[in-house]
Amino acid sequence: MTIGPEDTGEIRLDAQEWTSTVVGHHRLRHDIAVIRLIGEYVPFLAGQSVEVQLPQHPGLRRRLSPALPPSLDGKLEFHVRTVPGGWCSGSIVADTRPGDQWRIGAPVGWLSVDDWATDVVMIAGGTGLAPLRSLLLDLSRRPEPPRTHLFVGGRSPRDLYASDMLFLLAGELPWLTVVPVVESAYDPDWRDEWHESCRVDVGFEVDEMLEGTLAEVVGDMGPLLNHQVLVCGSPGMVRSTMDSLIRNGTPAEAIRYEGL
């Protein structure tokens, strides 16, 4: 069977909480921000999510996935996207400020790459990239990292908010191949001021991107019979991608997933 959040084999740590302070709030798109913090060491595992409590919403707990593996110097990074109707995510994207103190706790998760894996396929929709990026950086510490293909998807080229980072990462890690996927090769005709303010000349060209949904693109690859497969993104994206993989012959037990 697929391995997911309802399985009893998930990895849990104790209920302790830690304090971390926001040192950077980078708005990359009108609906996406990268939040960087530093503080107490949080003993989570790469690929896990943690609970956060924000000063803007005392008592409210929100689960986020770090985009960096555990760091002894207490560095944390989160990628947050505004969810339609989600007032908490919208507040994190718009209202977070350096100096804010966050409470971090309850690490939990099931996304991981087994030591024996030699071929890995990661499939990220939107900010589902965050825990997979944490795992990639963790894999880079292994003496022999597995051959890894990362499919990262968005609605349009502009939606690939980390294109520059992934382009550079793929150049540094010979075992990593990044495959950008867009549903449309054309950006919306309205201007995103946040995108314009952080635009750089590094990244994937449109002709390097595959067109279609992630479910369509990975389904067209045929069965992944000797791979460990990780899927992370919105619940709809995860469901359609898993259905496509299994329908085309990928063993269900090879798939681990998380819906954001």
Secondary structure as GFF3:
##gff-version 3
##sequence-region A 1 260
A	DSSP	beta_strand	11	12	.	.	.	ID=ss1
A	DSSP	beta_strand	17	29	.	.	.	ID=ss2
A	DSSP	beta_strand	32	39	.	.	.	ID=ss3
A	DSSP	beta_strand	49	53	.	.	.	ID=ss4
A	DSSP	beta_strand	61	64	.	.	.	ID=ss5
A	DSSP	beta_strand	75	81	.	.	.	ID=ss6
A	DSSP	alpha_helix	87	95	.	.	.	ID=ss7
A	DSSP	beta_strand	101	109	.	.	.	ID=ss8
A	DSSP	beta_strand	119	125	.	.	.	ID=ss9
A	DSSP	three_ten_helix	126	128	.	.	.	ID=ss10
A	DSSP	alpha_helix	129	139	.	.	.	ID=ss11
A	DSSP	beta_strand	147	154	.	.	.	ID=ss12
A	DSSP	three_ten_helix	157	159	.	.	.	ID=ss13
A	DSSP	alpha_helix	163	172	.	.	.	ID=ss14
A	DSSP	beta_strand	176	182	.	.	.	ID=ss15
A	DSSP	alpha_helix	193	197	.	.	.	ID=ss16
A	DSSP	three_ten_helix	206	208	.	.	.	ID=ss17
A	DSSP	beta_strand	210	211	.	.	.	ID=ss18
A	DSSP	alpha_helix	214	219	.	.	.	ID=ss19
A	DSSP	beta_strand	228	233	.	.	.	ID=ss20
A	DSSP	alpha_helix	235	247	.	.	.	ID=ss21
A	DSSP	three_ten_helix	252	254	.	.	.	ID=ss22
A	DSSP	beta_strand	255	259	.	.	.	ID=ss23
###
